[in-house]
């Protein structure tokens, strides 16, 4: 597994990079990456990934976000309240 600093760096820049790639790549590669990052065990990585969702949402399809990211955020909220 990559170090938390590397995962943090990926969370920090991958949403910005989505501006420069095909929307299909954003939906099929970058959105799943963020789905994993928001479940990261390190709070810093998780926080950075969530903070970049606004940037990601500019380039990902709304359906993909509502199918993948929103349920993940809901799962996190449920698990933290348990």
KOLGU-4560 file (N, C-alpha, C; in nm, 3 decimals, padded with zeros to 5 digits):
<recs>
<n_xx: 00.085 n_yy: -00.118 n_zz: 00.000 ca_xx: 00.000 ca_yy: 00.000 ca_zz: 00.000 c_xx: 00.089 c_yy: 00.124 c_zz: 00.000 mol: A seq: 1 type: UNK>
<n_xx: 00.048 n_yy: 00.223 n_zz: -00.074 ca_xx: 00.123 ca_yy: 00.348 ca_zz: -00.082 c_xx: 00.116 c_yy: 00.424 c_zz: 00.050 mol: A seq: 2 type: UNK>
<n_xx: 00.216 n_yy: 00.506 n_zz: 00.073 ca_xx: 00.219 ca_yy: 00.582 ca_zz: 00.197 c_xx: 00.102 c_yy: 00.681 c_zz: 00.202 mol: A seq: 3 type: UNK>
<n_xx: 00.065 n_yy: 00.721 n_zz: 00.323 ca_xx: -00.047 ca_yy: 00.813 ca_zz: 00.337 c_xx: -00.016 c_yy: 00.946 c_zz: 00.270 mol: A seq: 4 type: UNK>
<n_xx: 00.110 n_yy: 00.986 n_zz: 00.267 ca_xx: 00.147 ca_yy: 01.113 ca_zz: 00.201 c_xx: 00.124 c_yy: 01.106 c_zz: 00.051 mol: A seq: 5 type: UNK>
<n_xx: 00.154 n_yy: 00.993 n_zz: -00.007 ca_xx: 00.129 ca_yy: 00.976 ca_zz: -00.150 c_xx: -00.020 c_yy: 00.976 c_zz: -00.179 mol: A seq: 6 type: UNK>
<n_xx: -00.097 n_yy: 00.904 n_zz: -00.096 ca_xx: -00.242 ca_yy: 00.902 ca_zz: -00.114 c_xx: -00.300 c_yy: 01.042 c_zz: -00.094 mol: A seq: 7 type: UNK>
<n_xx: -00.247 n_yy: 01.118 n_zz: 00.001 ca_xx: -00.289 ca_yy: 01.256 ca_zz: 00.022 c_xx: -00.262 c_yy: 01.339 c_zz: -00.103 mol: A seq: 8 type: UNK>
<n_xx: -00.143 n_yy: 01.324 n_zz: -00.161 ca_xx: -00.107 ca_yy: 01.399 ca_zz: -00.282 c_xx: -00.199 c_yy: 01.365 c_zz: -00.399 mol: A seq: 9 type: UNK>
<n_xx: -00.232 n_yy: 01.239 n_zz: -00.411 ca_xx: -00.325 ca_yy: 01.197 ca_zz: -00.518 c_xx: -00.461 c_yy: 01.262 c_zz: -00.495 mol: A seq: 10 type: UNK>
<n_xx: -00.508 n_yy: 01.259 n_zz: -00.372 ca_xx: -00.637 ca_yy: 01.322 ca_zz: -00.340 c_xx: -00.633 c_yy: 01.471 c_zz: -00.370 mol: A seq: 11 type: UNK>
<n_xx: -00.519 n_yy: 01.531 n_zz: -00.348 ca_xx: -00.502 ca_yy: 01.674 ca_zz: -00.366 c_xx: -00.509 c_yy: 01.716 c_zz: -00.513 mol: A seq: 12 type: UNK>
<n_xx: -00.454 n_yy: 01.634 n_zz: -00.604 ca_xx: -00.443 ca_yy: 01.680 ca_zz: -00.743 c_xx: -00.528 c_yy: 01.605 c_zz: -00.845 mol: A seq: 13 type: UNK>
<n_xx: -00.576 n_yy: 01.488 n_zz: -00.815 ca_xx: -00.647 ca_yy: 01.408 ca_zz: -00.916 c_xx: -00.773 c_yy: 01.476 c_zz: -00.965 mol: A seq: 14 type: UNK>
<n_xx: -00.845 n_yy: 01.546 n_zz: -00.879 ca_xx: -00.967 ca_yy: 01.616 ca_zz: -00.923 c_xx: -00.931 c_yy: 01.726 c_zz: -01.022 mol: A seq: 15 type: UNK>
<n_xx: -00.821 n_yy: 01.795 n_zz: -00.998 ca_xx: -00.777 ca_yy: 01.899 ca_zz: -01.090 c_xx: -00.737 c_yy: 01.839 c_zz: -01.224 mol: A seq: 16 type: UNK>
<n_xx: -00.676 n_yy: 01.724 n_zz: -01.221 ca_xx: -00.634 ca_yy: 01.658 ca_zz: -01.344 c_xx: -00.753 c_yy: 01.614 c_zz: -01.428 mol: A seq: 17 type: UNK>
<n_xx: -00.867 n_yy: 01.594 n_zz: -01.365 ca_xx: -00.985 ca_yy: 01.547 ca_zz: -01.438 c_xx: -01.030 c_yy: 01.648 c_zz: -01.543 mol: A seq: 18 type: UNK>
<n_xx: -00.987 n_yy: 01.771 n_zz: -01.530 ca_xx: -01.018 ca_yy: 01.874 ca_zz: -01.629 c_xx: -00.953 c_yy: 01.844 c_zz: -01.764 mol: A seq: 19 type: UNK>
<n_xx: -00.844 n_yy: 01.771 n_zz: -01.762 ca_xx: -00.762 ca_yy: 01.752 ca_zz: -01.881 c_xx: -00.776 c_yy: 01.616 c_zz: -01.947 mol: A seq: 20 type: UNK>
<n_xx: -00.863 n_yy: 01.532 n_zz: -01.896 ca_xx: -00.881 ca_yy: 01.399 ca_zz: -01.954 c_xx: -01.025 c_yy: 01.382 c_zz: -02.002 mol: A seq: 21 type: UNK>
<n_xx: -01.045 n_yy: 01.280 n_zz: -02.079 ca_xx: -01.176 ca_yy: 01.248 ca_zz: -02.133 c_xx: -01.276 c_yy: 01.220 c_zz: -02.020 mol: A seq: 22 type: UNK>
<n_xx: -01.400 n_yy: 01.267 n_zz: -02.034 ca_xx: -01.500 ca_yy: 01.242 ca_zz: -01.930 c_xx: -01.519 c_yy: 01.094 c_zz: -01.895 mol: A seq: 23 type: UNK>
<n_xx: -01.499 n_yy: 01.008 n_zz: -01.991 ca_xx: -01.510 ca_yy: 00.865 ca_zz: -01.964 c_xx: -01.402 c_yy: 00.819 c_zz: -01.866 mol: A seq: 24 type: UNK>
<n_xx: -01.283 n_yy: 00.873 n_zz: -01.880 ca_xx: -01.175 ca_yy: 00.841 ca_zz: -01.786 c_xx: -01.207 c_yy: 00.893 c_zz: -01.647 mol: A seq: 25 type: UNK>
<n_xx: -01.264 n_yy: 01.013 n_zz: -01.642 ca_xx: -01.304 ca_yy: 01.068 ca_zz: -01.513 c_xx: -01.403 c_yy: 00.975 c_zz: -01.445 mol: A seq: 26 type: UNK>
<n_xx: -01.506 n_yy: 00.936 n_zz: -01.518 ca_xx: -01.611 ca_yy: 00.851 ca_zz: -01.460 c_xx: -01.562 c_yy: 00.712 c_zz: -01.422 mol: A seq: 27 type: UNK>
<n_xx: -01.477 n_yy: 00.654 n_zz: -01.506 ca_xx: -01.437 ca_yy: 00.515 ca_zz: -01.485 c_xx: -01.309 c_yy: 00.496 c_zz: -01.405 mol: A seq: 28 type: UNK>
<n_xx: -01.227 n_yy: 00.600 n_zz: -01.394 ca_xx: -01.099 ca_yy: 00.587 ca_zz: -01.323 c_xx: -01.087 c_yy: 00.680 c_zz: -01.202 mol: A seq: 29 type: UNK>
<n_xx: -01.119 n_yy: 00.807 n_zz: -01.222 ca_xx: -01.097 ca_yy: 00.905 ca_zz: -01.114 c_xx: -01.207 c_yy: 00.900 c_zz: -01.009 mol: A seq: 30 type: UNK>
<n_xx: -01.332 n_yy: 00.884 n_zz: -01.050 ca_xx: -01.440 ca_yy: 00.874 ca_zz: -00.950 c_xx: -01.419 c_yy: 00.752 c_zz: -00.860 mol: A seq: 31 type: UNK>
<n_xx: -01.388 n_yy: 00.633 n_zz: -00.913 ca_xx: -01.361 ca_yy: 00.520 ca_zz: -00.823 c_xx: -01.239 c_yy: 00.543 c_zz: -00.733 mol: A seq: 32 type: UNK>
<n_xx: -01.141 n_yy: 00.616 n_zz: -00.783 ca_xx: -01.025 ca_yy: 00.650 ca_zz: -00.702 c_xx: -01.070 c_yy: 00.732 c_zz: -00.581 mol: A seq: 33 type: UNK>
<n_xx: -01.152 n_yy: 00.832 n_zz: -00.603 ca_xx: -01.202 ca_yy: 00.913 ca_zz: -00.493 c_xx: -01.292 c_yy: 00.833 c_zz: -00.401 mol: A seq: 34 type: UNK>
<n_xx: -01.365 n_yy: 00.741 n_zz: -00.457 ca_xx: -01.449 ca_yy: 00.654 ca_zz: -00.373 c_xx: -01.361 c_yy: 00.578 c_zz: -00.273 mol: A seq: 35 type: UNK>
<n_xx: -01.246 n_yy: 00.532 n_zz: -00.317 ca_xx: -01.153 ca_yy: 00.464 ca_zz: -00.227 c_xx: -01.088 c_yy: 00.561 c_zz: -00.130 mol: A seq: 36 type: UNK>
<n_xx: -01.052 n_yy: 00.680 n_zz: -00.178 ca_xx: -00.983 ca_yy: 00.776 ca_zz: -00.093 c_xx: -01.071 c_yy: 00.827 c_zz: 00.021 mol: A seq: 37 type: UNK>
<n_xx: -01.200 n_yy: 00.837 n_zz: -00.002 ca_xx: -01.284 ca_yy: 00.887 ca_zz: 00.107 c_xx: -01.308 c_yy: 00.781 c_zz: 00.215 mol: A seq: 38 type: UNK>
<n_xx: -01.267 n_yy: 00.657 n_zz: 00.188 ca_xx: -01.269 ca_yy: 00.552 ca_zz: 00.289 c_xx: -01.131 c_yy: 00.524 c_zz: 00.347 mol: A seq: 39 type: UNK>
<n_xx: -01.033 n_yy: 00.606 n_zz: 00.312 ca_xx: -00.897 ca_yy: 00.585 ca_zz: 00.359 c_xx: -00.892 c_yy: 00.584 c_zz: 00.512 mol: A seq: 40 type: UNK>
<n_xx: -00.799 n_yy: 00.507 n_zz: 00.567 ca_xx: -00.788 ca_yy: 00.497 ca_zz: 00.713 c_xx: -00.728 c_yy: 00.622 c_zz: 00.775 mol: A seq: 41 type: UNK>
<n_xx: -00.655 n_yy: 00.700 n_zz: 00.697 ca_xx: -00.593 ca_yy: 00.822 ca_zz: 00.747 c_xx: -00.690 c_yy: 00.940 c_zz: 00.734 mol: A seq: 42 type: UNK>
<n_xx: -00.720 n_yy: 01.007 n_zz: 00.843 ca_xx: -00.814 ca_yy: 01.119 ca_zz: 00.838 c_xx: -00.771 c_yy: 01.231 c_zz: 00.743 mol: A seq: 43 type: UNK>
<n_xx: -00.641 n_yy: 01.254 n_zz: 00.733 ca_xx: -00.592 ca_yy: 01.360 ca_zz: 00.644 c_xx: -00.624 c_yy: 01.330 c_zz: 00.498 mol: A seq: 44 type: UNK>
<n_xx: -00.607 n_yy: 01.205 n_zz: 00.460 ca_xx: -00.636 ca_yy: 01.163 ca_zz: 00.322 c_xx: -00.786 c_yy: 01.174 c_zz: 00.295 mol: A seq: 45 type: UNK>
<n_xx: -00.863 n_yy: 01.121 n_zz: 00.386 ca_xx: -01.009 ca_yy: 01.123 ca_zz: 00.372 c_xx: -01.059 c_yy: 01.267 c_zz: 00.362 mol: A seq: 46 type: UNK>
<n_xx: -01.009 n_yy: 01.354 n_zz: 00.447 ca_xx: -01.051 ca_yy: 01.494 ca_zz: 00.449 c_xx: -01.015 c_yy: 01.565 c_zz: 00.319 mol: A seq: 47 type: UNK>
<n_xx: -00.894 n_yy: 01.540 n_zz: 00.270 ca_xx: -00.851 ca_yy: 01.603 ca_zz: 00.144 c_xx: -00.936 c_yy: 01.554 c_zz: 00.028 mol: A seq: 48 type: UNK>
<n_xx: -00.965 n_yy: 01.426 n_zz: 00.024 ca_xx: -01.048 ca_yy: 01.371 ca_zz: -00.084 c_xx: -01.187 c_yy: 01.433 c_zz: -00.082 mol: A seq: 49 type: UNK>
<n_xx: -01.246 n_yy: 01.443 n_zz: 00.034 ca_xx: -01.381 ca_yy: 01.502 ca_zz: 00.044 c_xx: -01.377 c_yy: 01.649 c_zz: 00.004 mol: A seq: 50 type: UNK>
<n_xx: -01.271 n_yy: 01.719 n_zz: 00.042 ca_xx: -01.263 ca_yy: 01.862 ca_zz: 00.008 c_xx: -01.250 c_yy: 01.886 c_zz: -00.142 mol: A seq: 51 type: UNK>
<n_xx: -01.203 n_yy: 01.787 n_zz: -00.215 ca_xx: -01.185 ca_yy: 01.803 ca_zz: -00.360 c_xx: -01.304 c_yy: 01.753 c_zz: -00.442 mol: A seq: 52 type: UNK>
<n_xx: -01.406 n_yy: 01.705 n_zz: -00.377 ca_xx: -01.522 ca_yy: 01.655 ca_zz: -00.451 c_xx: -01.590 c_yy: 01.764 c_zz: -00.533 mol: A seq: 53 type: UNK>
<n_xx: -01.586 n_yy: 01.885 n_zz: -00.486 ca_xx: -01.644 ca_yy: 01.996 ca_zz: -00.564 c_xx: -01.574 c_yy: 02.010 c_zz: -00.698 mol: A seq: 54 type: UNK>
<n_xx: -01.440 n_yy: 02.004 n_zz: -00.698 ca_xx: -01.364 ca_yy: 02.011 ca_zz: -00.823 c_xx: -01.394 c_yy: 01.891 c_zz: -00.912 mol: A seq: 55 type: UNK>
<n_xx: -01.403 n_yy: 01.775 n_zz: -00.853 ca_xx: -01.433 ca_yy: 01.654 ca_zz: -00.930 c_xx: -01.571 c_yy: 01.662 c_zz: -00.993 mol: A seq: 56 type: UNK>
<n_xx: -01.665 n_yy: 01.719 n_zz: -00.921 ca_xx: -01.803 ca_yy: 01.725 ca_zz: -00.971 c_xx: -01.816 c_yy: 01.810 c_zz: -01.097 mol: A seq: 57 type: UNK>
<n_xx: -01.721 n_yy: 01.896 n_zz: -01.123 ca_xx: -01.724 ca_yy: 01.979 ca_zz: -01.244 c_xx: -01.697 c_yy: 01.898 c_zz: -01.370 mol: A seq: 58 type: UNK>
<n_xx: -01.633 n_yy: 01.781 n_zz: -01.354 ca_xx: -01.588 ca_yy: 01.705 ca_zz: -01.470 c_xx: -01.644 c_yy: 01.563 c_zz: -01.478 mol: A seq: 59 type: UNK>
<n_xx: -01.707 n_yy: 01.519 n_zz: -01.372 ca_xx: -01.767 ca_yy: 01.385 ca_zz: -01.371 c_xx: -01.915 c_yy: 01.395 c_zz: -01.405 mol: A seq: 60 type: UNK>
<n_xx: -01.969 n_yy: 01.287 n_zz: -01.456 ca_xx: -02.112 ca_yy: 01.289 ca_zz: -01.486 c_xx: -02.192 c_yy: 01.285 c_zz: -01.356 mol: A seq: 61 type: UNK>
<n_xx: -02.301 n_yy: 01.360 n_zz: -01.351 ca_xx: -02.383 ca_yy: 01.362 ca_zz: -01.229 c_xx: -02.431 c_yy: 01.222 c_zz: -01.188 mol: A seq: 62 type: UNK>
<n_xx: -02.466 n_yy: 01.139 n_zz: -01.286 ca_xx: -02.512 ca_yy: 01.004 ca_zz: -01.254 c_xx: -02.404 c_yy: 00.922 c_zz: -01.184 mol: A seq: 63 type: UNK>
<n_xx: -02.283 n_yy: 00.935 n_zz: -01.230 ca_xx: -02.173 ca_yy: 00.859 ca_zz: -01.171 c_xx: -02.149 c_yy: 00.903 c_zz: -01.026 mol: A seq: 64 type: UNK>
<n_xx: -02.157 n_yy: 01.034 n_zz: -01.003 ca_xx: -02.138 ca_yy: 01.085 ca_zz: -00.867 c_xx: -02.248 c_yy: 01.039 c_zz: -00.774 mol: A seq: 65 type: UNK>
<n_xx: -02.372 n_yy: 01.044 n_zz: -00.822 ca_xx: -02.483 ca_yy: 01.003 ca_zz: -00.735 c_xx: -02.484 c_yy: 00.852 c_zz: -00.715 mol: A seq: 66 type: UNK>
<n_xx: -02.432 n_yy: 00.776 n_zz: -00.810 ca_xx: -02.428 ca_yy: 00.631 ca_zz: -00.797 c_xx: -02.313 c_yy: 00.583 c_zz: -00.708 mol: A seq: 67 type: UNK>
<n_xx: -02.202 n_yy: 00.656 n_zz: -00.708 ca_xx: -02.081 ca_yy: 00.609 ca_zz: -00.638 c_xx: -02.044 c_yy: 00.692 c_zz: -00.516 mol: A seq: 68 type: UNK>
<n_xx: -02.034 n_yy: 00.822 n_zz: -00.533 ca_xx: -01.979 ca_yy: 00.906 ca_zz: -00.426 c_xx: -02.081 c_yy: 00.934 c_zz: -00.316 mol: A seq: 69 type: UNK>
<n_xx: -02.203 n_yy: 00.970 n_zz: -00.352 ca_xx: -02.304 ca_yy: 01.003 ca_zz: -00.251 c_xx: -02.329 c_yy: 00.884 c_zz: -00.157 mol: A seq: 70 type: UNK>
<n_xx: -02.348 n_yy: 00.763 n_zz: -00.209 ca_xx: -02.365 ca_yy: 00.649 ca_zz: -00.115 c_xx: -02.243 c_yy: 00.628 c_zz: -00.026 mol: A seq: 71 type: UNK>
<n_xx: -02.125 n_yy: 00.652 n_zz: -00.078 ca_xx: -02.004 ca_yy: 00.637 ca_zz: 00.003 c_xx: -02.003 c_yy: 00.737 c_zz: 00.118 mol: A seq: 72 type: UNK>
<n_xx: -02.041 n_yy: 00.860 n_zz: 00.088 ca_xx: -02.048 ca_yy: 00.962 ca_zz: 00.194 c_xx: -02.152 c_yy: 00.926 c_zz: 00.297 mol: A seq: 73 type: UNK>
<n_xx: -02.263 n_yy: 00.872 n_zz: 00.252 ca_xx: -02.367 ca_yy: 00.831 ca_zz: 00.345 c_xx: -02.318 c_yy: 00.716 c_zz: 00.434 mol: A seq: 74 type: UNK>
<n_xx: -02.244 n_yy: 00.623 n_zz: 00.376 ca_xx: -02.189 ca_yy: 00.510 ca_zz: 00.453 c_xx: -02.090 c_yy: 00.558 c_zz: 00.559 mol: A seq: 75 type: UNK>
<n_xx: -02.011 n_yy: 00.658 n_zz: 00.526 ca_xx: -01.917 ca_yy: 00.713 ca_zz: 00.622 c_xx: -01.993 c_yy: 00.778 c_zz: 00.737 mol: A seq: 76 type: UNK>
<n_xx: -02.094 n_yy: 00.856 n_zz: 00.704 ca_xx: -02.172 ca_yy: 00.924 ca_zz: 00.808 c_xx: -02.238 c_yy: 00.822 c_zz: 00.901 mol: A seq: 77 type: UNK>
<n_xx: -02.290 n_yy: 00.715 n_zz: 00.844 ca_xx: -02.355 ca_yy: 00.611 ca_zz: 00.924 c_xx: -02.253 c_yy: 00.541 c_zz: 01.015 mol: A seq: 78 type: UNK>
<n_xx: -02.138 n_yy: 00.507 n_zz: 00.959 ca_xx: -02.037 ca_yy: 00.435 ca_zz: 01.038 c_xx: -01.978 c_yy: 00.523 c_zz: 01.147 mol: A seq: 79 type: UNK>
<n_xx: -01.968 n_yy: 00.653 n_zz: 01.125 ca_xx: -01.912 ca_yy: 00.742 ca_zz: 01.228 c_xx: -02.013 c_yy: 00.768 c_zz: 01.338 mol: A seq: 80 type: UNK>
<n_xx: -02.142 n_yy: 00.756 n_zz: 01.308 ca_xx: -02.245 ca_yy: 00.778 ca_zz: 01.409 c_xx: -02.277 c_yy: 00.652 c_zz: 01.489 mol: A seq: 81 type: UNK>
<n_xx: -02.223 n_yy: 00.538 n_zz: 01.447 ca_xx: -02.249 ca_yy: 00.411 ca_zz: 01.516 c_xx: -02.162 c_yy: 00.394 c_zz: 01.637 mol: A seq: 82 type: UNK>
</recs>
